[in-house]
Amino acid sequence: MRNQPKQYDDDDGRVICDMDVDGMPWHNRRVRREQREAAKQTYPEQMTKAEVRAYTGSAMLATLVIWAVFAITWALLILFCTQVLFR
């Protein structure tokens, strides 16, 4: 009895828009299975140690530059407040 959908007074049973459309992933299960098998067979290329170091170094440098911009901006704000605003 719980598996039956709730009946509404204004529901006449017509389908307004059929959501089972060709090409959607849930329409054909074979397509989903084939995509999983294809994903298992293709392995991306692994980065070398030098590429990993270069990537990590570049990320660290970008982080330090952004941190420096925020630190300089904060220092300038403090200088402005102490020298100009609070006099």
FENQUI-V23128 format. One record per residue. N is the residue number from 1. RES is the residue in one small letter. PSI is psi in whole degrees, 0 to 359 (none if undefined). NEAR is the number of other ideal C-beta (glycine too) atoms within 12 Angstrom. Layout:
BEGIN
N/RES/PSI/NEAR
N/RES/PSI/NEAR
END
This chain:
BEGIN
1/m/330/5
2/r/337/5
3/n/347/5
4/q/134/6
5/p/154/9
6/k/135/9
7/q/129/9
8/y/151/8
9/d/324/6
10/d/5/7
11/d/118/11
12/d/3/9
13/g/358/9
14/r/149/8
15/v/120/9
16/i/313/8
17/c/120/7
18/d/118/10
19/m/359/10
20/d/84/12
21/v/140/11
22/d/138/11
23/g/344/9
24/m/149/13
25/p/328/16
26/w/352/12
27/h/314/14
28/n/113/15
29/r/334/12
30/r/324/11
31/v/318/16
32/r/318/15
33/r/318/13
34/e/323/14
35/q/320/15
36/r/319/14
37/e/321/12
38/a/324/12
39/a/326/12
40/k/328/10
41/q/334/10
42/t/119/10
43/y/134/8
44/p/157/7
45/e/140/7
46/q/144/8
47/m/145/12
48/t/168/10
49/k/323/10
50/a/321/10
51/e/323/13
52/v/316/13
53/r/318/13
54/a/318/14
55/y/314/15
56/t/318/15
57/g/318/14
58/s/320/14
59/a/319/14
60/m/319/14
61/l/317/14
62/a/320/14
63/t/317/14
64/l/324/14
65/v/315/14
66/i/318/14
67/w/319/14
68/a/320/14
69/v/316/14
70/f/319/14
71/a/317/14
72/i/318/14
73/t/318/14
74/w/317/14
75/a/317/15
76/l/322/15
77/l/316/15
78/i/316/15
79/l/317/14
80/f/316/14
81/c/317/13
82/t/327/12
83/q/328/12
84/v/308/11
85/l/319/10
86/f/14/9
87/r/none/7
END
